[in-house]
Amino acid sequence: MFISSLALSVGLLAQAANEPPLYPRIRLLDHVPPISQGDAVGGTNADDFIQAGGTDALPFTPPVVEMAAHEDMRPVAVSIAFNWVWLGEGQERRPVWFARLRASNSTRSIERFADSRGCPGVEQSLAQLEGLPAFALKAPELPNPSGSRLIGRRGYLHDNTYQIRVNGLFAGNLFTDKAELTGGSAAPFAQIIGDSLTRLLPCWTETRPPEA
């Protein structure tokens, strides 16, 4: 009996080892510059400051892509907005990608910038989005008349929430002003946001993009 129980336990452990972890999240503050007591960018309402990251424009151009994430049960949120800015004169004039980070831990917030001319990770993060799988639309299901509702094992709390917002998608006769995806750590774009936070961490500076 003991041997059978041991074999069953080993089998369950082996099965669990082949599955993704139940909470495959990252701690967001480990992937952004330090937020100190002296930081107060965005005023006292850090949440509003972070949420505006996808709408506040850099010089002349609104954000065209925003990656955002926040942690459940902790007042931690980040936003990475990607903008382009026209630089140069005459035939040398060209658009240049910039990224803007906003991060908060309750009432304290920071804002940092990355220039694609010195940080290849800016364009690499945008290119990684092209590898996302297509998403099929499905109408919501009707409520269960019995009143019972089963929650899958992956429907857990205390996870991170990830969002990607893209403006101006055009494909033939299809276009949209904005597309938005939201999901947890198991979403395919969660890894993209995590990768972006990691690769852009050494690039962030307090230097704002130049005005064209």
DOFIZA-517436 format. One record per residue: x, y, z of N, C-alpha, C, CB in turn; residue number from 0. Coordinates in steps of 0.001 Angstrom, whole numbers. Glycine has a CB too. Layout:
BEGIN
NODE     n.c1     n.c2     n.c3    ca.c1    ca.c2    ca.c3     c.c1     c.c2     c.c3    cb.c1    cb.c2    cb.c3  pos
NODE        X        Y        Z        X        Y        Z        X        Y        Z        X        Y        Z  NUM
...
% end
This chain:
BEGIN
NODE     n.c1     n.c2     n.c3    ca.c1    ca.c2    ca.c3     c.c1     c.c2     c.c3    cb.c1    cb.c2    cb.c3  pos
NODE      830    -1200        0        0        0        0      866     1252        0     -939        5     1211    0
NODE     1937     1219      829     2842     2359      905     3518     2598     -436     3894     2139     1996    1
NODE     3952     1490    -1082     4619     1637    -2377     3665     2204    -3414     5174      290    -2854    2
NODE     2409     1753    -3384     1422     2271    -4336     1199     3760    -4126       94     1516    -4201    3
NODE     1092     4190    -2848      892     5605    -2552     2087     6424    -3005      647     5814    -1059    4
NODE     3298     5880    -2783     4498     6592    -3202     4551     6728    -4713     5745     5879    -2696    5
NODE     4205     5656    -5428     4210     5705    -6890     3204     6723    -7403     3903     4323    -7475    6
NODE     2030     6797    -6749     1024     7766    -7154     1528     9186    -6927     -283     7535    -6389    7
NODE     2190     9419    -5784     2710    10747    -5485     3770    11161    -6495     3285    10788    -4075    8
NODE     4667    10243    -6820     5707    10540    -7804     5092    10846    -9162     6690     9368    -7922    9
NODE     4054    10068    -9519     3386    10304   -10792     2738    11671   -10856     2351     9243   -11038   10
NODE     2089    12078    -9765     1452    13398    -9733     2488    14509    -9792      596    13550    -8473   11
NODE     3613    14327    -9099     4659    15334    -9150     5241    15459   -10546     5755    15004    -8160   12
NODE     5423    14330   -11221     5947    14371   -12584     4978    15072   -13522     6234    12959   -13089   13
NODE     3673    14829   -13315     2677    15480   -14146     2672    16977   -13898     1296    14895   -13884   14
NODE     2766    17375   -12614     2771    18799   -12289     4004    19488   -12855     2708    19000   -10777   15
NODE     5132    18756   -12900     6363    19362   -13411     6254    19692   -14887     7544    18436   -13178   16
NODE     5398    18976   -15613     5236    19213   -17042     4225    20307   -17350     4822    17944   -17723   17
NODE     3527    20806   -16328     2546    21850   -16525     3139    23201   -16160     1290    21572   -15703   18
NODE     2609    24280   -16760     3089    25611   -16373     2739    25888   -14915     2483    26703   -17290   19
NODE     3539    26681   -14210     3265    26953   -12796     1927    27653   -12629     4382    27805   -12183   20
NODE     1301    27441   -11461      -16    27998   -11222        1    29514   -11223     -561    27494    -9918   21
NODE     1087    30115   -10721     1192    31568   -10686     2454    31998   -11446     1221    32089    -9212   22
NODE     2426    31942   -12761     3630    32263   -13552     3793    33763   -13747     3570    31574   -14919   23
NODE     3686    34526   -12662     3738    35966   -12785     5148    36477   -12510     2737    36616   -11834   24
NODE     5386    37733   -12827     6626    38397   -12456     6281    39503   -11472     7375    38963   -13711   25
NODE     7241    39834   -10615     7073    40974    -9720     7504    42213   -10492     7904    40803    -8388   26
NODE     6547    43066   -10788     6776    44164   -11721     7873    45110   -11252     5498    44937   -11929   27
NODE     7937    45394    -9959     8915    46358    -9478    10347    45857    -9607     8629    46700    -8044   28
NODE    10520    44543    -9837    11864    44012   -10079    12337    44299   -11488    11896    42519    -9825   29
NODE    11444    44811   -12335    11775    45008   -13741    11648    46461   -14179    10891    44146   -14596   30
NODE    11630    47373   -13226    11586    48808   -13526    12625    49507   -12657    10152    49405   -13279   31
NODE    13035    50715   -13026    13966    51463   -12168    13368    51673   -10775    14315    52829   -12809   32
NODE    14222    51835    -9768    13719    52004    -8397    12794    53213    -8261    14886    52145    -7428   33
NODE    11752    53050    -7456    10851    54151    -7130    11142    54542    -5684     9328    53751    -7336   34
NODE    11695    55723    -5484    12120    56146    -4153    11101    57086    -3528    13487    56822    -4219   35
NODE    11326    57412    -2277    10433    58315    -1573    10449    59710    -2186    10812    58387     -107   36
NODE    11522    60029    -2887    11591    61345    -3501    10844    61457    -4812    12998    61712    -3719   37
NODE    10391    60342    -5354     9672    60364    -6627     8201    60656    -6391     9839    59030    -7375   38
NODE     7682    61612    -7139     6266    61939    -7008     5705    62375    -8349     6053    63041    -5955   39
NODE     6285    61879    -9437     5799    62230   -10765     4350    61801   -10911     6670    61581   -11859   40
NODE     3530    62662   -11443     2133    62314   -11641     1239    62729   -10501     2007    60860   -11851   41
NODE     1794    63417    -9501      958    63890    -8408      636    62788    -7417     -319    64476    -8948   42
NODE     -413    63005    -6648     -751    62061    -5584    -1529    60858    -6093    -1548    62757    -4514   43
NODE    -2194    60980    -7241    -2976    59865    -7762    -2152    59100    -8788    -4301    60363    -8388   44
NODE    -1406    58114    -8308     -522    57357    -9185    -1300    56547   -10206      365    56442    -8372   45
NODE    -2467    56017    -9834    -3245    55188   -10756    -3649    55966   -11997    -4487    54643   -10060   46
NODE    -4136    57194   -11812    -4532    58014   -12962    -3344    58310   -13859    -5168    59321   -12494   47
NODE    -2205    58533   -13257     -994    58837   -14016     -591    57658   -14888      152    59210   -13073   48
NODE     -676    56457   -14331     -316    55259   -15090    -1328    55004   -16202     -229    54035   -14160   49
NODE    -2613    55115   -15887    -3651    54833   -16870    -3624    55810   -18035    -5007    54864   -16213   50
NODE    -3129    57006   -17808    -3042    57982   -18891    -1843    57737   -19800    -2969    59380   -18320   51
NODE    -1033    56722   -19471      149    56449   -20274     -150    56098   -21713      918    55351   -19662   52
NODE    -1332    55561   -21971    -1697    55196   -23330    -2383    56298   -24099    -2569    54013   -23306   53
NODE    -2559    57472   -23471    -3245    58577   -24150    -2418    59854   -24181    -4565    58854   -23476   54
NODE    -1583    60066   -23178     -749    61272   -23167      250    61222   -24307      -14    61424   -21818   55
NODE      297    62274   -25081     1163    62292   -26257     2562    62768   -25909      568    63180   -27337   56
NODE     3553    62203   -26592     4873    62796   -26641     4807    63917   -27685     5987    61722   -26991   57
NODE     5905    64630   -27943     5811    65742   -28897     5163    65338   -30218     7189    66305   -29168   58
NODE     3977    65827   -30465     3254    65743   -31731     2607    64400   -32033     4170    66072   -32821   59
NODE     2963    63335   -31356     2383    62035   -31712     1792    61337   -30490     3442    61139   -32365   60
NODE      564    60863   -30593      -17    60069   -29503      599    58675   -29499    -1565    59979   -29642   61
NODE      489    57949   -28390     1009    56570   -28363      301    55700   -29403      838    55953   -26954   62
NODE     1067    54866   -30095      479    53952   -31064      393    52532   -30521     1282    53966   -32349   63
NODE     1215    52214   -29522     1158    50923   -28845     1386    51170   -27355     2221    49918   -29430   64
NODE      616    50491   -26530      852    50554   -25091      817    49143   -24524     -199    51460   -24387   65
NODE     1805    48829   -23686     1809    47597   -22907     1635    47984   -21445     3130    46770   -23131   66
NODE      709    47361   -20762      445    47716   -19374      289    46456   -18541     -811    48598   -19261   67
NODE      566    46583   -17255      413    45452   -16342      211    45981   -14938     1643    44506   -16402   68
NODE     -546    45227   -14136     -657    45549   -12720     -823    44259   -11931    -1841    46515   -12456   69
NODE     -441    44332   -10671     -473    43163    -9799    -1728    43188    -8940      785    43107    -8914   70
NODE    -2392    42065    -8873    -3541    41937    -7990    -3065    41936    -6536    -4344    40647    -8310   71
NODE    -3815    42577    -5674    -3540    42633    -4238    -2345    43512    -3894    -3307    41245    -3709   72
NODE    -1707    44154    -4871     -604    45070    -4586     -786    46316    -5446      787    44393    -4857   73
NODE     -512    47509    -4895     -701    48759    -5652      466    49031    -6595     -872    49942    -4693   74
NODE      722    48095    -7493     1850    48202    -8414     1320    48142    -9843     2900    47072    -8157   75
NODE     1733    49095   -10664     1281    49122   -12055     2376    49717   -12925      -37    49932   -12200   76
NODE     2427    49284   -14180     3391    49829   -15141     2698    50052   -16475     4612    48882   -15311   77
NODE     3248    50970   -17243     2780    51233   -18604     3994    51557   -19458     1732    52402   -18642   78
NODE     4095    50891   -20612     5126    51219   -21600     4398    51671   -22864     6086    49982   -21889   79
NODE     4512    52945   -23188     3874    53485   -24388     4937    53738   -25450     3093    54794   -24066   80
NODE     4626    53362   -26682     5555    53531   -27803     5026    54631   -28724     5742    52188   -28590   81
NODE     5859    55623   -28967     5519    56734   -29849     6632    56897   -30882     5308    58054   -29039   82
NODE     6304    57567   -31981     7361    57978   -32900     7360    59498   -32968     7165    57348   -34321   83
NODE     8556    60050   -33201     8744    61496   -33272     9551    61808   -34521     9454    62046   -31991   84
NODE     9124    62808   -35279     9872    63228   -36457    11130    63967   -36019     9002    64121   -37376   85
NODE    12297    63546   -36526    13556    64204   -36226    14322    64466   -37513    14397    63359   -35258   86
NODE    15131    65519   -37517    15926    65851   -38687    15256    66892   -39567    16201    64612   -39488   87
NODE    15994    67319   -40571    15510    68338   -41488    15648    67871   -42930    16266    69649   -41280   88
NODE    14762    68363   -43790    14838    68077   -45217    14789    66598   -45521    16088    68660   -45788   89
NODE    15702    66146   -46387    15728    64734   -46765    16191    63832   -45622    16632    64539   -47965   90
NODE    16775    64405   -44588    17219    63628   -43429    16100    63448   -42405    18417    64305   -42770   91
NODE    14967    64057   -42640    13872    63980   -41684    13276    62563   -41697    12783    65045   -42011   92
NODE    13137    61974   -40538    12613    60612   -40455    11971    60390   -39090    13736    59573   -40705   93
NODE    11045    59431   -39003    10432    59122   -37708    11340    58208   -36884     9053    58462   -37908   94
NODE    11387    58436   -35605    12220    57657   -34686    11335    57160   -33550    13419    58508   -34135   95
NODE    11471    55878   -33226    10675    55292   -32147    11231    55685   -30786    10635    53766   -32278   96
NODE    10321    55987   -29863    10655    56193   -28461     9685    55370   -27614    10595    57713   -28078   97
NODE    10140    54983   -26453     9274    54305   -25483     9243    55132   -24208     9770    52847   -25192   98
NODE     8093    55141   -23568     7946    55875   -22309     7416    54930   -21232     6994    57099   -22483   99
NODE     8141    54841   -20144     7750    53997   -19016     7104    54845   -17934     8967    53237   -18450  100
NODE     5990    54363   -17420     5419    54898   -16201     5223    53726   -15243     4071    55657   -16477  101
NODE     5670    53906   -14015     5556    52842   -13015     5185    53460   -11675     6881    52031   -12901  102
NODE     4370    52738   -10913     3928    53273    -9625     3869    52180    -8575     2562    53943    -9762  103
NODE     4058    52580    -7337     3818    51717    -6189     2974    52505    -5185     5172    51224    -5544  104
NODE     1709    52582    -5421      754    53346    -4630      797    54810    -5038     1046    53195    -3127  105
NODE     1258    55716    -4181     1202    57151    -4480     2461    57666    -5145      957    57928    -3220  106
NODE     3512    56852    -5244     4769    57273    -5862     4855    56739    -7283     5978    56790    -5032  107
NODE     5319    57582    -8192     5405    57183    -9601     6691    57713   -10211     4181    57695   -10396  108
NODE     7128    57047   -11263     8265    57528   -12043     7893    57535   -13517     9521    56651   -11797  109
NODE     8627    58327   -14281     8482    58363   -15731     9881    58346   -16332     7671    59625   -16203  110
NODE    10105    57424   -17269    11408    57293   -17909    11207    57104   -19412    12213    56106   -17301  111
NODE    12294    57295   -20188    12211    57258   -21640    13345    56419   -22218    12249    58678   -22217  112
NODE    13093    55842   -23391    14108    55072   -24116    14061    55468   -25585    13884    53532   -23947  113
NODE    15225    55662   -26180    15385    56118   -27561    15849    54935   -28404    16401    57313   -27657  114
NODE    15125    54620   -29472    15480    53460   -30301    16827    53617   -30978    14420    53227   -31349  115
NODE    17310    54847   -31117    18614    55059   -31763    19752    54507   -30905    18841    56558   -32035  116
NODE    19559    54430   -29604    20586    53884   -28733    20147    52636   -28002    21007    54910   -27747  117
NODE    18892    52237   -28216    18347    51069   -27523    17584    50204   -28516    17426    51496   -26345  118
NODE    18222    49187   -29087    17537    48309   -30052    16312    47622   -29466    18496    47260   -30565  119
NODE    16252    47505   -28140    15130    46820   -27515    13788    47467   -27777    15350    46740   -26060  120
NODE    13778    48764   -28099    12506    49439   -28385    11847    48820   -29610    12726    50955   -28603  121
NODE    12593    48716   -30711    12032    48129   -31923    11852    46620   -31783    12924    48439   -33121  122
NODE    12707    45958   -31001    12562    44519   -30790    11253    44200   -30077    13745    43975   -29984  123
NODE    10855    45046   -29137     9596    44821   -28430     8415    44982   -29360     9464    45774   -27252  124
NODE     8472    45953   -30253     7388    46138   -31218     7338    44974   -32208     7560    47469   -31971  125
NODE     8496    44511   -32647     8531    43393   -33589     7998    42113   -32954     9955    43170   -34095  126
NODE     8196    41954   -31658     7730    40735   -30978     6213    40630   -31010     8222    40708   -29525  127
NODE     5532    41757   -31081     4072    41738   -31146     3565    41026   -32398     3530    43158   -31105  128
NODE     4350    41060   -33466     3912    40465   -34726     3814    38944   -34628     4866    40852   -35848  129
NODE     4418    38355   -33604     4356    36913   -33448     3144    36429   -32681     5576    36438   -32773  130
NODE     2268    37347   -32256     1078    36928   -31528      154    36104   -32419      335    38145   -30979  131
NODE     -466    35054   -31888    -1421    34283   -32683    -2702    35077   -32918    -1744    32953   -31991  132
NODE    -3444    34674   -33937    -4718    35327   -34219    -5725    34979   -33124    -5258    34908   -35613  133
NODE    -6575    35933   -32790    -7588    35725   -31764    -8960    35620   -32414    -7562    36868   -30726  134
NODE    -9669    34534   -32102   -11008    34323   -32654   -12053    34915   -31717   -11278    32815   -32884  135
NODE   -13054    35558   -32297   -14136    36124   -31502   -15163    35048   -31158   -14808    37285   -32253  136
NODE   -15729    35146   -29966   -16751    34202   -29531   -17772    34943   -28691   -16130    33023   -28735  137
NODE   -19058    34737   -29001   -20106    35393   -28232   -20153    34822   -26819   -21470    35233   -28927  138
NODE   -20452    35657   -25812   -20562    35147   -24438   -21659    34098   -24333   -20841    36295   -23454  139
NODE   -21473    33141   -23426   -22458    32087   -23222   -23621    32598   -22371   -21805    30861   -22559  140
NODE   -24781    31959   -22522   -25938    32299   -21697   -25701    31847   -20259   -27227    31653   -22263  141
NODE   -26318    32517   -19290   -26179    32078   -17895   -26735    30684   -17702   -26883    33050   -16952  142
NODE   -26167    29968   -16748   -26621    28625   -16419   -27915    28720   -15609   -25527    27845   -15631  143
NODE   -29039    28121   -16082   -30308    28216   -15338   -30229    27657   -13927   -31392    27495   -16087  144
NODE   -29335    26710   -13686   -29237    26124   -12350   -28587    27067   -11347   -28457    24832   -12410  145
NODE   -27985    28119   -11873   -27351    29078   -10980   -25952    28695   -10571   -28175    29251    -9771  146
NODE   -25514    27495   -10939   -24167    27067   -10584   -23194    27530   -11660   -24100    25528   -10406  147
NODE   -21996    27771   -11227   -20978    28224   -12174   -19654    27587   -11806   -20860    29777   -12183  148
NODE   -19117    26840   -12734   -17848    26176   -12480   -16710    27101   -12869   -17756    24844   -13251  149
NODE   -15737    27178   -12012   -14559    27991   -12281   -13394    27045   -12525   -14255    28979   -11101  150
NODE   -12752    27185   -13677   -11635    26323   -14011   -10461    26540   -13074   -11208    26555   -15438  151
NODE    -9581    25560   -13035    -8447    25635   -12124    -7550    26825   -12436    -7643    24351   -12185  152
NODE    -7578    27263   -13689    -6741    28400   -14056    -7434    29730   -13765    -6369    28320   -15529  153
NODE    -8662    29728   -13280    -9353    30968   -12980    -9017    31450   -11584   -10851    30791   -13127  154
NODE    -7729    31754   -11313    -7290    32079    -9969    -7101    33573    -9790    -6007    31354    -9649  155
NODE    -7100    33995    -8531    -6809    35375    -8194    -5317    35530    -7901    -7655    35832    -6988  156
NODE    -4947    36716    -7478    -3572    37021    -7089    -2600    36855    -8258    -3147    36127    -5929  157
NODE    -3061    37056    -9447    -2219    36996   -10638    -1981    38430   -11113    -2881    36120   -11769  158
NODE    -1088    38591   -12074     -951    39880   -12745    -2001    39988   -13845      479    40056   -13328  159
NODE    -2358    41209   -14182    -3205    41474   -15339    -2374    42220   -16372    -4477    42291   -14942  160
NODE    -2411    41744   -17606    -1625    42331   -18683    -2550    42864   -19773     -640    41296   -19266  161
NODE    -2149    43976   -20386    -2943    44576   -21459    -2026    45043   -22581    -3790    45759   -20925  162
NODE    -2520    44903   -23795    -1865    45476   -24968    -2903    46278   -25732    -1226    44367   -25875  163
NODE    -2580    47525   -26037    -3475    48387   -26807    -2725    48874   -28031    -3993    49587   -25952  164
NODE    -3346    48724   -29196    -2726    49111   -30459    -3676    50037   -31202    -2374    47863   -31323  165
NODE    -3167    51155   -31670    -3965    52098   -32453    -3718    51906   -33941    -3646    53542   -32045  166
NODE    -4739    52182   -34738    -4576    52255   -36178    -4176    50963   -36844    -3588    53268   -36497  167
NODE    -4962    49896   -36640    -4712    48638   -37338    -5403    48656   -38693    -5198    47436   -36497  168
NODE    -4663    48378   -39765    -5237    48363   -41103    -4855    47061   -41800    -4761    49588   -41924  169
NODE    -5836    46385   -42392    -5592    45156   -43150    -6635    45069   -44259    -5646    43888   -42221  170
NODE    -6265    45536   -45443    -7215    45520   -46549    -8380    46452   -46271    -7723    44103   -46801  171
NODE    -9591    45895   -46296   -10777    46698   -46034   -11136    46751   -44546   -11945    46152   -46822  172
NODE   -10323    46123   -43695   -10581    46119   -42257    -9677    47135   -41564   -10364    44706   -41664  173
NODE   -10258    47895   -40674    -9451    48829   -39898   -10132    49088   -38569    -9230    50152   -40667  174
NODE    -9358    49594   -37621    -9906    49924   -36322    -9129    51087   -35743    -9868    48710   -35376  175
NODE    -9787    51882   -34911    -9087    52958   -34224    -8246    52415   -33080   -10079    53992   -33703  176
NODE    -8703    51343   -32445    -7971    50783   -31326    -8359    49319   -31120    -8232    51596   -30053  177
NODE    -7361    48492   -30860    -7596    47101   -30472    -6964    46897   -29109    -7012    46092   -31529  178
NODE    -7665    46197   -28223    -7173    46005   -26857    -7345    44558   -26434    -7906    46937   -25876  179
NODE    -6306    43989   -25828    -6327    42626   -25311    -5982    42665   -23835    -5342    41707   -26088  180
NODE    -6709    41897   -23042    -6474    41823   -21606    -6420    40364   -21188    -7572    42582   -20819  181
NODE    -5497    40000   -20322    -5400    38623   -19869    -4483    38499   -18670    -4912    37735   -20988  182
NODE    -4355    37288   -18156    -3481    37004   -17028    -2137    36481   -17484    -4131    36009   -16096  183
NODE    -1421    35864   -16563      -70    35402   -16869      -35    34304   -17921      592    34910   -15620  184
NODE    -1165    33605   -18126    -1201    32541   -19125    -1449    33088   -20533    -2278    31524   -18767  185
NODE    -1789    34371   -20666    -2035    34950   -21988     -735    35000   -22785    -2647    36368   -21862  186
NODE     -799    34771   -24106      430    34750   -24903     1166    36074   -24926      115    34346   -26301  187
NODE      461    37185   -24698     1135    38480   -24733     1735    38870   -23390      173    39544   -25180  188
NODE     1446    38113   -22319     2064    38391   -21024     3579    38239   -21115     1497    37454   -19939  189
NODE     4036    37229   -21834     5467    37007   -21994     6114    38149   -22758     5726    35684   -22708  190
NODE     5390    38699   -23749     5927    39815   -24523     6149    41022   -23628     4984    40177   -25680  191
NODE     5184    41291   -22752     5324    42427   -21843     6467    42183   -20858     4003    42679   -21083  192
NODE     6551    40951   -20345     7652    40616   -19452     9004    40754   -20129     7486    39213   -18931  193
NODE     9105    40282   -21372    10352    40414   -22134    10704    41880   -22353    10237    39694   -23487  194
NODE     9692    42699   -22652     9936    44121   -22900    10451    44819   -21649     8658    44804   -23389  195
NODE     9854    44506   -20502    10331    45103   -19260    11786    44738   -18994     9457    44661   -18091  196
NODE    12152    43492   -19301    13519    43039   -19055    14508    43693   -20008    13605    41528   -19181  197
NODE    14198    43702   -21310    15170    44212   -22272    15296    45735   -22227    14787    43775   -23667  198
NODE    14239    46425   -21792    14295    47884   -21767    14812    48440   -20443    12930    48447   -22048  199
NODE    14955    47599   -19425    15368    48082   -18112    16671    48881   -18167    15525    46913   -17163  200
NODE    17720    48420   -18883    18953    49218   -18905    18865    50465   -19785    20094    48364   -19378  201
NODE    17783    50643   -20506    17674    51756   -21457    17012    53001   -20877    16903    51310   -22662  202
NODE    16279    52861   -19786    15471    53978   -19304    16328    55125   -18791    14538    53509   -18210  203
NODE    15983    56343   -19233    16629    57547   -18757    15558    58593   -18448    17647    58080   -19799  204
NODE    15944    59665   -17798    15017    60756   -17524    14975    61766   -18659    15396    61450   -16237  205
NODE    15745    61538   -19721    15814    62462   -20851    14590    62302   -21743    17100    62232   -21663  206
NODE    13793    63337   -21865    12604    63282   -22706    12990    63316   -24180    11656    64444   -22376  207
NODE    12166    62760   -25061    12443    62820   -26498    12504    64273   -26966    11366    62044   -27293  208
NODE    13361    64560   -27929    13439    65927   -28438    12186    66298   -29224    14677    66096   -29316  209
NODE    11872    67564   -29247    10752    68034   -30049    11220    68278   -31476    10139    69320   -29446  210
NODE    10401    67849   -32430    10794    67973   -33844    10865    69437   -34230     9800    67223   -34768  211
% end
